[in-house]
Amino acid sequence: MTTDRETRLGHDHRRLRQKLVGAVLAGGKGTRFGADKAMAMLEGRPLVYHAIETLRSLTNLTVVVGRNIDGFECVDDLPASGLGPLGGLCGALDYAGRHGFDGVLSTGCDIPHLPPQSATLLVGQGPACNADLPIIGYWPVSLAGPLLDYLISDSKRSMYGWAEAIGCKMVRFREKIENVNSLAELERIAAQRLSDR
């Protein structure tokens, strides 16, 4: 049975016939932010919960990567912590492959909302990511081994570098994506949401 919420948000993964893990990459230290960004509050809830909620509407299962959040499946970065978003993505791909999923739809814990059509825009025959924020992407599970090799061999560990190395399709979204990198940005987003009510 489809709920009103599922109808409203589209549940794209069903139309796409892909079994998807939603991965909220949350292992960062929040150095630029100056605090634990994942737990910074927006509309009375930590940012990470907003990211979890948006992926839950687009995927079969949502996991949090790189930290423990009570009540949610949590996955470790691979091959170790401290490798940035690619370490989180590697952990998510490993998890997805071991549990029979086709791919991973990823986002960051500092991205409180994704457009409902995100899965439709990204999921296809190969990897695809948002051209402005490549942490938002679709990654087939077949990339788990190549990403692990890349992390071991490339000291830069750049999302853009990885995307280029695998010929990832860059997708532009019409809707501007909110990305919280500073307290000022968080305050601006909170104020905007308040005025939009």
N, CA, C and O of each residue as an XYZ file, in Angstrom:
788
protein
N       0.843     -1.181      0.000
C       0.000      0.000      0.000
C       0.886      1.242      0.000
O       1.861      1.302      0.749
N       0.563      2.232     -0.828
C       1.339      3.462     -0.931
C       0.748      4.524     -0.018
O      -0.456      4.782     -0.052
N       1.592      5.137      0.795
C       1.106      6.193      1.676
C       1.024      7.507      0.915
O       1.591      7.642     -0.169
N       0.302      8.491      1.498
C       0.225      9.818      0.882
C       1.611     10.410      0.720
O       1.908     11.046     -0.291
N       2.470     10.198      1.730
C       3.826     10.749      1.678
C       4.592     10.140      0.504
O       5.302     10.853     -0.206
N       4.455      8.820      0.293
C       5.157      8.158     -0.799
C       4.643      8.659     -2.152
O       5.422      8.862     -3.083
N       3.344      8.854     -2.248
C       2.777      9.370     -3.493
C       3.310     10.764     -3.777
O       3.681     11.077     -4.908
N       3.345     11.596     -2.747
C       3.790     12.974     -2.909
C       5.261     13.031     -3.331
O       5.631     13.853     -4.169
N       6.099     12.166     -2.759
C       7.532     12.232     -3.027
C       7.958     11.383     -4.221
O       9.095     11.491     -4.680
N       7.072     10.553     -4.721
C       7.368      9.890     -5.989
C       7.886      8.468     -5.895
O       7.570      7.662     -6.770
N       8.647      8.124     -4.905
C       9.289      6.806     -4.794
C       9.878      6.368     -6.126
O       9.501      5.333     -6.676
N      10.804      7.166     -6.634
C      11.410      6.954     -7.941
C      12.038      5.578     -8.101
O      12.002      5.022     -9.198
N      12.617      5.006     -7.036
C      13.338      3.740     -7.177
C      12.423      2.632     -7.670
O      12.895      1.699     -8.320
N      11.119      2.704     -7.380
C      10.197      1.672     -7.860
C      10.050      1.750     -9.373
O      10.051      0.721    -10.050
N       9.924      2.953     -9.907
C       9.804      3.114    -11.353
C      11.105      2.722    -12.046
O      11.077      2.218    -13.169
N      12.233      2.945    -11.399
C      13.531      2.686    -12.008
C      13.927      1.213    -11.949
O      14.887      0.805    -12.602
N      13.205      0.423    -11.183
C      13.475     -1.006    -11.045
C      14.897     -1.274    -10.545
O      15.509     -2.282    -10.900
N      15.397     -0.391     -9.747
C      16.712     -0.565     -9.131
C      16.505     -0.757     -7.636
O      15.658     -0.102     -7.029
N      17.270     -1.643     -7.057
C      17.250     -1.808     -5.608
C      18.372     -0.927     -5.059
O      19.552     -1.247     -5.197
N      17.984      0.188     -4.433
C      18.948      1.231     -4.051
C      19.129      1.347     -2.546
O      18.173      1.276     -1.774
N      20.390      1.529     -2.151
C      20.722      1.954     -0.789
C      20.913      3.462     -0.829
O      21.675      3.975     -1.647
N      20.230      4.160      0.043
C      20.498      5.579      0.233
C      21.587      5.715      1.275
O      21.470      5.152      2.364
N      22.632      6.443      0.970
C      23.771      6.583      1.888
C      23.972      8.037      2.256
O      24.296      8.865      1.405
N      23.777      8.348      3.541
C      24.079      9.681      4.049
C      25.514      9.648      4.556
O      25.817      8.991      5.552
N      26.394     10.362      3.862
C      27.813     10.376      4.216
C      28.003     11.390      5.342
O      27.839     12.594      5.145
N      28.351     10.886      6.523
C      28.325     11.723      7.733
C      29.590     11.614      8.568
O      29.566     11.910      9.762
N      30.695     11.194      7.959
C      31.916     10.976      8.730
C      32.834     12.175      8.853
O      33.880     12.088      9.495
N      32.459     13.301      8.244
C      33.335     14.479      8.272
C      33.467     15.103      9.653
O      32.624     14.908     10.529
N      34.541     15.854      9.824
C      34.817     16.480     11.122
C      34.181     17.853     11.270
O      34.154     18.397     12.374
N      33.670     18.426     10.185
C      33.039     19.748     10.265
C      34.031     20.852     10.558
O      33.690     21.821     11.237
N      35.257     20.729     10.061
C      36.310     21.696     10.353
C      35.945     23.102      9.893
O      36.081     24.064     10.649
N      35.478     23.219      8.640
C      35.087     24.548      8.132
C      33.885     25.107      8.882
O      33.777     26.316      9.089
N      32.984     24.215      9.288
C      31.772     24.632      9.990
C      32.087     25.089     11.412
O      31.415     25.969     11.949
N      33.103     24.493     12.015
C      33.512     24.872     13.364
C      32.829     24.084     14.466
O      33.014     24.387     15.644
N      32.038     23.073     14.102
C      31.331     22.240     15.075
C      30.918     20.957     14.372
O      31.256     20.740     13.209
N      30.185     20.108     15.083
C      29.687     18.870     14.498
C      28.520     19.207     13.578
O      27.383     19.357     14.027
N      28.815     19.322     12.292
C      27.826     19.783     11.313
C      26.611     18.857     11.248
O      25.478     19.329     11.148
N      26.834     17.563     11.303
C      25.725     16.611     11.191
C      24.663     16.840     12.265
O      23.477     16.596     12.041
N      25.098     17.305     13.423
C      24.170     17.484     14.538
C      23.713     18.937     14.707
O      22.997     19.247     15.659
N      24.114     19.825     13.803
C      23.633     21.217     13.835
C      22.128     21.219     13.588
O      21.630     20.453     12.762
N      21.411     22.069     14.295
C      19.955     22.046     14.268
C      19.364     22.908     13.154
O      19.784     24.044     12.933
N      18.378     22.336     12.458
C      17.583     23.056     11.471
C      16.127     22.662     11.703
O      15.779     21.482     11.654
N      15.299     23.637     11.952
C      13.880     23.408     12.217
C      13.664     22.368     13.322
O      12.777     21.519     13.228
N      14.494     22.452     14.375
C      14.321     21.592     15.538
C      14.873     20.183     15.419
O      14.693     19.371     16.327
N      15.552     19.874     14.299
C      16.143     18.540     14.110
C      17.562     18.674     13.585
O      17.864     19.627     12.868
N      18.448     17.729     13.931
C      19.808     17.767     13.388
C      19.799     17.630     11.857
O      18.939     16.955     11.292
N      20.756     18.271     11.207
C      20.870     18.218      9.748
C      20.860     16.791      9.213
O      20.218     16.511      8.201
N      21.567     15.890      9.887
C      21.662     14.515      9.400
C      20.284     13.874      9.273
O      20.069     13.058      8.378
N      19.341     14.230     10.157
C      17.994     13.659     10.082
C      17.241     14.162      8.855
O      16.448     13.424      8.272
N      17.480     15.397      8.462
C      16.875     15.927      7.237
C      17.391     15.138      6.021
O      16.617     14.766      5.139
N      18.706     14.890      5.987
C      19.301     14.137      4.875
C      18.773     12.710      4.832
O      18.481     12.188      3.756
N      18.649     12.079      5.986
C      18.101     10.721      6.061
C      16.680     10.708      5.501
O      16.336      9.850      4.688
N      15.867     11.649      5.933
C      14.467     11.688      5.507
C      14.335     11.857      3.998
O      13.496     11.206      3.374
N      15.150     12.720      3.410
C      15.036     12.939      1.972
C      15.447     11.685      1.189
O      14.843     11.396      0.156
N      16.455     10.934      1.650
C      16.856      9.711      0.952
C      15.871      8.566      1.174
O      15.696      7.720      0.298
N      15.231      8.537      2.335
C      14.256      7.469      2.615
C      13.117      7.484      1.602
O      12.541      6.442      1.290
N      12.797      8.664      1.094
C      11.705      8.768      0.128
C      12.125      8.339     -1.275
O      11.275      8.205     -2.155
N      13.427      8.122     -1.498
C      13.943      7.828     -2.837
C      14.555      6.446     -2.981
O      14.853      6.018     -4.096
N      14.749      5.733     -1.864
C      15.512      4.482     -1.901
C      14.797      3.374     -1.118
O      13.819      3.620     -0.411
N      15.313      2.152     -1.267
C      14.734      1.008     -0.555
C      15.166      0.955      0.903
O      14.403      0.533      1.772
N      16.395      1.386      1.164
C      16.959      1.353      2.518
C      17.936      2.512      2.636
O      18.692      2.797      1.707
N      17.916      3.177      3.783
C      18.848      4.282      4.000
C      19.795      3.938      5.138
O      19.371      3.456      6.188
N      21.087      4.192      4.921
C      22.106      3.964      5.944
C      22.854      5.272      6.201
O      22.906      6.158      5.349
N      23.422      5.363      7.382
C      24.286      6.491      7.737
C      25.707      5.960      7.741
O      25.991      4.941      8.371
N      26.601      6.645      7.042
C      27.965      6.154      6.891
C      28.936      7.064      7.642
O      28.905      8.286      7.497
N      29.796      6.444      8.446
C      30.866      7.189      9.101
C      30.562      7.659     10.511
O      31.395      8.310     11.141
N      29.375      7.337     11.012
C      29.029      7.683     12.397
C      27.822      6.866     12.827
O      27.080      6.346     11.993
N      27.636      6.760     14.124
C      26.480      6.041     14.666
C      25.370      7.022     14.996
O      25.575      8.003     15.710
N      24.191      6.737     14.460
C      22.989      7.513     14.756
C      21.952      6.514     15.251
O      21.569      5.600     14.521
N      21.500      6.686     16.481
C      20.543      5.753     17.070
C      19.319      5.578     16.182
O      18.757      6.547     15.671
N      18.922      4.330     16.011
C      17.713      4.019     15.262
C      17.922      3.824     13.775
O      16.966      3.558     13.046
N      19.168      3.954     13.309
C      19.440      3.812     11.877
C      20.580      2.835     11.650
O      21.482      2.704     12.477
N      20.523      2.145     10.503
C      21.613      1.262     10.097
C      22.853      2.126      9.859
O      22.803      3.104      9.113
N      23.957      1.758     10.494
C      25.180      2.551     10.368
C      26.285      1.694      9.749
O      26.418      0.508     10.049
N      27.066      2.322      8.884
C      28.092      1.644      8.103
C      29.414      2.383      8.298
O      29.435      3.612      8.367
N      30.505      1.646      8.384
C      31.829      2.253      8.542
C      32.384      2.708      7.191
O      32.098      2.113      6.152
N      33.189      3.780      7.230
C      33.963      4.178      6.061
C      34.946      3.046      5.723
O      35.360      2.284      6.597
N      35.306      2.956      4.449
C      36.323      1.989      4.020
C      37.360      2.684      3.145
O      37.000      3.594      2.398
N      38.607      2.301      3.205
C      39.167      1.249      4.044
C      39.414      1.681      5.488
O      39.777      0.857      6.328
N      39.219      2.975      5.781
C      39.406      3.491      7.136
C      38.668      4.814      7.241
O      38.260      5.387      6.231
N      38.500      5.292      8.448
C      37.879      6.606      8.628
C      38.883      7.700      8.282
O      40.081      7.441      8.175
N      38.390      8.918      8.110
C      39.267     10.049      7.846
C      39.660     10.224      6.389
O      40.580     10.983      6.086
N      38.978      9.532      5.480
C      39.316      9.623      4.056
C      38.349     10.509      3.279
O      38.367     10.515      2.048
N      37.521     11.243      3.973
C      36.583     12.136      3.304
C      35.389     11.381      2.737
O      35.179     10.210      3.056
N      34.607     12.055      1.895
C      33.384     11.438      1.379
C      33.617     10.163      0.576
O      32.750      9.289      0.554
N      34.767     10.038     -0.085
C      35.015      8.820     -0.856
C      35.156      7.592      0.043
O      34.765      6.493     -0.350
N      35.705      7.764      1.232
C      35.770      6.660      2.189
C      34.373      6.223      2.610
O      34.102      5.033      2.774
N      33.485      7.213      2.784
C      32.094      6.893      3.103
C      31.401      6.195      1.955
O      30.674      5.223      2.161
N      31.620      6.684      0.747
C      31.013      6.068     -0.426
C      31.508      4.638     -0.599
O      30.730      3.751     -0.951
N      32.792      4.409     -0.355
C      33.362      3.064     -0.467
C      32.691      2.121      0.534
O      32.366      0.983      0.195
N      32.485      2.589      1.757
C      31.795      1.786      2.761
C      30.365      1.470      2.341
O      29.893      0.349      2.529
N      29.675      2.458      1.772
C      28.294      2.268      1.335
C      28.206      1.280      0.175
O      27.311      0.435      0.146
N      29.142      1.381     -0.790
C      29.147      0.456     -1.922
C      29.423     -0.978     -1.467
O      28.812     -1.925     -1.963
N      30.341     -1.126     -0.525
C      30.639     -2.452      0.015
C      29.394     -3.032      0.685
O      29.043     -4.191      0.463
N      28.738     -2.225      1.498
C      27.513     -2.665      2.179
C      26.444     -3.060      1.160
O      25.834     -4.122      1.276
N      26.220     -2.203      0.160
C      25.186     -2.453     -0.846
C      25.461     -3.752     -1.603
O      24.548     -4.543     -1.836
N      26.707     -3.968     -1.982
C      27.070     -5.179     -2.704
C      26.861     -6.434     -1.881
O      26.385     -7.447     -2.394
N      27.214     -6.372     -0.606
C      27.074     -7.543      0.267
C      25.620     -7.858      0.599
O      25.309     -8.977      1.007
N      24.719     -6.877      0.429
C      23.315     -7.078      0.789
C      22.382     -7.136     -0.425
O      21.168     -7.003     -0.277
N      22.938     -7.332     -1.615
C      22.117     -7.586     -2.789
C      21.470     -6.374     -3.433
O      20.461     -6.515     -4.124
N      22.022     -5.190     -3.227
C      21.498     -3.982     -3.854
C      22.193     -3.731     -5.190
O      23.295     -4.223     -5.431
N      21.538     -2.963     -6.051
C      22.097     -2.637     -7.365
C      23.047     -1.450     -7.327
O      24.006     -1.387     -8.096
N      22.778     -0.516     -6.435
C      23.594      0.687     -6.395
C      23.316      1.518     -5.163
O      22.480      1.177     -4.327
N      24.045      2.625     -5.076
C      23.964      3.555     -3.953
C      23.573      4.929     -4.479
O      24.137      5.416     -5.459
N      22.604      5.546     -3.818
C      22.273      6.944     -4.052
C      22.802      7.697     -2.837
O      22.332      7.485     -1.719
N      23.781      8.577     -3.054
C      24.476      9.213     -1.929
C      24.148     10.691     -1.811
O      23.805     11.363     -2.784
N      24.266     11.168     -0.583
C      24.194     12.596     -0.286
C      25.037     12.847      0.949
O      25.486     11.908      1.608
N      25.251     14.122      1.261
C      26.001     14.484      2.458
C      25.065     14.823      3.606
O      23.904     15.171      3.390
N      25.572     14.719      4.821
C      24.760     15.039      5.994
C      24.450     16.530      6.072
O      23.593     16.951      6.849
N      25.153     17.332      5.261
C      24.960     18.787      5.266
C      24.072     19.253      4.114
O      24.037     20.441      3.793
N      23.355     18.317      3.497
C      22.429     18.641      2.409
C      21.033     18.240      2.886
O      20.648     17.077      2.768
N      20.272     19.200      3.426
C      19.014     18.847      4.093
C      17.860     18.474      3.173
O      16.833     17.993      3.650
N      18.002     18.682      1.868
C      16.879     18.377      0.971
C      17.415     18.040     -0.419
O      18.348     18.671     -0.915
N      16.802     17.032     -1.030
C      17.050     16.717     -2.437
C      15.731     16.800     -3.183
O      14.688     16.469     -2.620
N      15.749     17.234     -4.437
C      14.510     17.250     -5.213
C      13.947     15.831     -5.334
O      14.717     14.879     -5.456
N      12.618     15.671     -5.303
C      12.020     14.338     -5.395
C      12.429     13.571     -6.657
O      12.411     12.340     -6.657
N      12.794     14.273     -7.725
C      13.174     13.610     -8.978
C      14.661     13.265     -9.031
O      15.158     12.881    -10.090
N      15.377     13.390     -7.929
C      16.828     13.135     -7.927
C      17.187     11.755     -8.454
O      18.095     11.619     -9.274
N      16.475     10.720     -7.984
C      16.798      9.361     -8.433
C      16.572      9.231     -9.934
O      17.383      8.621    -10.630
N      15.472      9.801    -10.444
C      15.192      9.731    -11.877
C      16.286     10.409    -12.684
O      16.667      9.921    -13.748
N      16.792     11.532    -12.185
C      17.830     12.277    -12.894
C      19.175     11.550    -12.904
O      19.953     11.689    -13.847
N      19.445     10.778    -11.857
C      20.776     10.199    -11.687
C      20.893      8.723    -12.054
O      21.900      8.306    -12.627
N      19.883      7.937    -11.733
C      20.003      6.491    -11.874
C      19.830      6.087    -13.334
O      18.835      6.427    -13.974
N      20.808      5.361    -13.843
C      20.768      4.909    -15.232
C      21.702      3.742    -15.437
O      21.805      2.860    -14.585
N      22.372      3.735    -16.551
C      23.253      2.625    -16.913
C      24.616      2.688    -16.223
O      25.302      1.671    -16.127
N      25.011      3.842    -15.750
C      26.323      3.965    -15.123
C      26.309      5.054    -14.070
O      25.255      5.606    -13.755
N      27.477      5.366    -13.522
C      27.541      6.365    -12.459
C      27.156      7.755    -12.956
O      27.450      8.131    -14.091
N      26.494      8.506    -12.082
C      26.111      9.885    -12.393
C      26.077     10.668    -11.093
O      25.702     10.140    -10.046
N      26.475     11.943    -11.169
C      26.437     12.768     -9.963
C      26.049     14.189    -10.317
O      26.094     14.598    -11.478
N      25.668     14.929     -9.294
C      25.329     16.333     -9.466
C      26.595     17.093     -9.852
O      27.639     16.936     -9.218
N      26.498     17.910    -10.885
C      27.676     18.614    -11.405
C      28.246     19.614    -10.410
O      29.448     19.882    -10.426
N      27.406     20.170     -9.546
C      27.869     21.164     -8.575
C      28.259     20.541     -7.236
O      29.148     21.043     -6.549
N      27.592     19.446     -6.868
C      27.857     18.762     -5.599
C      27.969     17.261     -5.873
O      26.988     16.534     -5.717
N      29.146     16.792     -6.276
C      29.270     15.384     -6.682
C      29.078     14.378     -5.561
O      29.050     13.174     -5.817
N      28.945     14.840     -4.326
C      28.612     13.933     -3.227
C      27.202     13.379     -3.415
O      26.862     12.326     -2.875
N      26.373     14.108     -4.196
C      25.040     13.635     -4.565
C      25.209     12.828     -5.843
O      25.503     13.385     -6.900
N      25.024     11.510     -5.747
C      25.260     10.711     -6.940
C      24.671      9.328     -6.882
O      24.241      8.850     -5.833
N      24.661      8.695     -8.042
C      24.287      7.280     -8.165
C      25.545      6.510     -8.548
O      26.263      6.883     -9.475
N      25.797      5.428     -7.815
C      27.021      4.651     -7.981
C      26.673      3.166     -8.004
O      26.265      2.622     -6.978
N      26.825      2.491     -9.154
C      26.568      1.046     -9.212
C      27.515      0.287     -8.281
O      28.658      0.698     -8.081
N      27.034     -0.823     -7.713
C      27.855     -1.577     -6.761
C      29.130     -2.136     -7.397
O      30.082     -2.458     -6.687
N      29.157     -2.252     -8.714
C      30.366     -2.746     -9.397
C      31.562     -1.824     -9.183
O      32.694     -2.204     -9.481
N      31.324     -0.611     -8.668
C      32.411      0.343     -8.434
C      33.095      0.174     -7.077
O      34.063      0.877     -6.787
N      32.609     -0.742     -6.248
C      33.195     -0.913     -4.905
C      34.685     -1.219     -4.974
O      35.476     -0.562     -4.298
N      35.084     -2.202     -5.775
C      36.508     -2.561     -5.903
C      37.340     -1.456     -6.518
O      38.383     -1.104     -5.966
N      36.911     -0.884     -7.665
C      37.676      0.217     -8.250
C      37.830      1.418     -7.306
O      38.876      2.068     -7.302
N      36.802      1.715     -6.513
C      36.926      2.847     -5.588
C      37.926      2.530     -4.480
O      38.714      3.390     -4.088
N      37.896      1.324     -3.988
C      38.873      0.933     -2.968
C      40.292      1.074     -3.518
O      41.173      1.586     -2.828
N      40.521      0.628     -4.745
C      41.829      0.775     -5.379
C      42.205      2.247     -5.536
O      43.350      2.633     -5.300
N      41.235      3.059     -5.936
C      41.478      4.488     -6.129
C      41.883      5.155     -4.807
O      42.804      5.971     -4.771
N      41.187      4.798     -3.731
C      41.500      5.384     -2.419
C      42.904      5.009     -1.956
O      43.586      5.807     -1.312
N      43.326      3.812     -2.283
C      44.659      3.361     -1.879
C      45.742      4.036     -2.715
O      46.837      4.297     -2.219
N      45.437      4.324     -3.993
C      46.478      4.828     -4.900
C      46.496      6.346     -5.082
O      47.512      6.892     -5.512
N      45.398      7.042     -4.766
C      45.331      8.492     -5.013
C      45.225      9.247     -3.693
O      44.218      9.143     -2.993
N      46.255      9.999     -3.357
C      46.292     10.686     -2.061
C      45.347     11.882     -1.987
O      45.025     12.333     -0.888
N      44.893     12.410     -3.131
C      44.018     13.587     -3.117
C      42.593     13.242     -2.689
O      41.937     14.039     -2.018
N      42.123     12.092     -3.064
C      40.793     11.601     -2.686
C      39.686     12.595     -3.012
O      38.799     12.843     -2.194
N      39.746     13.152     -4.196
C      38.783     14.166     -4.631
C      37.557     13.516     -5.260
O      37.691     12.601     -6.073
N      36.359     13.980     -4.889
C      35.123     13.490     -5.512
C      35.143     13.765     -7.015
O      34.779     12.904     -7.816
N      35.576     14.982     -7.393
C      35.643     15.309     -8.821
C      36.671     14.434     -9.541
O      36.433     13.992    -10.665
N      37.808     14.187     -8.896
C      38.832     13.333     -9.490
C      38.320     11.917     -9.707
O      38.560     11.321    -10.757
N      37.611     11.374     -8.711
C      37.026     10.048     -8.822
C      35.988     10.012     -9.943
O      35.975      9.091    -10.759
N      35.118     11.026     -9.972
C      34.078     11.081    -11.002
C      34.703     11.093    -12.399
O      34.228     10.409    -13.306
N      35.763     11.872    -12.561
C      36.443     11.942    -13.857
C      37.107     10.608    -14.201
O      37.054     10.163    -15.348
N      37.726      9.977    -13.216
C      38.446      8.721    -13.449
C      37.521      7.608    -13.945
O      37.956      6.735    -14.695
N      36.248      7.630    -13.534
C      35.331      6.553    -13.924
C      34.372      6.976    -15.037
O      33.478      6.214    -15.405
N      34.551      8.193    -15.578
C      33.665      8.660    -16.644
C      32.247      8.906    -16.166
O      31.281      8.637    -16.879
N      32.134      9.418    -14.955
C      30.825      9.676    -14.350
C      30.071     10.766    -15.114
O      30.646     11.795    -15.467
N      28.806     10.537    -15.360
C      27.956     11.531    -16.019
C      27.651     12.658    -15.026
O      27.209     12.403    -13.906
N      27.891     13.906    -15.447
C      27.613     15.067    -14.606
C      26.221     15.606    -14.940
O      25.928     15.912    -16.096
N      25.378     15.717    -13.934
C      23.982     16.114    -14.132
C      23.715     17.427    -13.403
O      24.067     17.588    -12.234
N      23.094     18.353    -14.108
C      22.689     19.626    -13.484
C      21.226     19.534    -13.082
O      20.372     19.159    -13.886
N      20.945     19.881    -11.827
C      19.560     19.929    -11.344
C      19.013     21.326    -11.595
O      19.741     22.313    -11.492
N      17.737     21.407    -11.923
C      17.111     22.732    -12.074
C      17.001     23.432    -10.727
O      17.210     24.641    -10.617
N      16.672     22.657     -9.715
C      16.483     23.208     -8.372
C      17.836     23.410     -7.691
O      18.701     22.536     -7.735
N      18.007     24.573     -7.062
C      19.254     24.838     -6.325
C      19.292     23.946     -5.083
O      18.303     23.828     -4.359
N      20.426     23.334     -4.854
C      20.586     22.440     -3.706
C      21.190     23.218     -2.542
O      22.214     23.886     -2.689
N      20.542     23.120     -1.384
C      21.071     23.751     -0.165
C      22.205     22.892      0.373
O      22.049     21.686      0.563
N      23.350     23.526      0.618
C      24.516     22.841      1.164
C      25.055     23.688      2.306
O      25.463     24.830      2.096
N      25.057     23.135      3.507
C      25.427     23.890      4.704
C      26.916     23.720      4.992
O      27.349     22.665      5.455
N      27.695     24.765      4.715
C      29.128     24.724      5.019
C      29.534     25.689      6.123
O      30.677     25.667      6.578
N      28.608     26.531      6.554
C      28.924     27.502      7.608
C      27.673     27.767      8.433
O      26.554     27.492      8.000
N      27.881     28.301      9.618
C      26.757     28.671     10.479
C      25.899     29.735      9.805
O      24.675     29.728      9.942
N      26.541     30.651      9.073
C      25.802     31.701      8.363
C      24.877     31.086      7.319
O      23.739     31.531      7.168
N      25.352     30.058      6.586
C      24.501     29.387      5.603
C      23.335     28.672      6.271
O      22.214     28.696      5.761
N      23.592     28.041      7.399
C      22.531     27.371      8.146
C      21.466     28.371      8.575
O      20.270     28.107      8.446
N      21.901     29.517      9.083
C      20.953     30.554      9.518
C      20.156     31.097      8.333
O      18.960     31.362      8.457
N      20.820     31.264      7.177
C      20.134     31.766      5.988
C      19.069     30.772      5.512
O      17.960     31.172      5.160
N      19.408     29.475      5.502
C      18.454     28.447      5.086
C      17.266     28.394      6.034
O      16.118     28.284      5.604
N      17.557     28.475      7.340
C      16.469     28.454      8.341
C      15.546     29.643      8.152
O      14.326     29.498      8.223
N      16.119     30.826      7.910
C      15.315     32.038      7.705
C      14.483     31.935      6.420
O      13.320     32.337      6.396
N      15.082     31.398      5.361
C      14.367     31.225      4.091
C      13.197     30.280      4.238
O      12.113     30.539      3.714
N      13.409     29.182      4.949
C      12.328     28.210      5.148
C      11.189     28.817      5.960
O      10.014     28.544      5.714
N      11.557     29.638      6.922
C      10.544     30.314      7.747
C       9.708     31.268      6.888
O       8.485     31.315      7.022
N      10.362     32.019      6.013
C       9.642     32.982      5.172
C       8.815     32.297      4.080
O       7.854     32.878      3.577
N       9.188     31.053      3.709
C       8.444     30.316      2.681
C       7.147     29.687      3.210
O       6.311     29.229      2.431
N       6.992     29.670      4.527
C       5.784     29.045      5.124
C       4.560     29.868      4.881
O       3.469     29.492      5.309
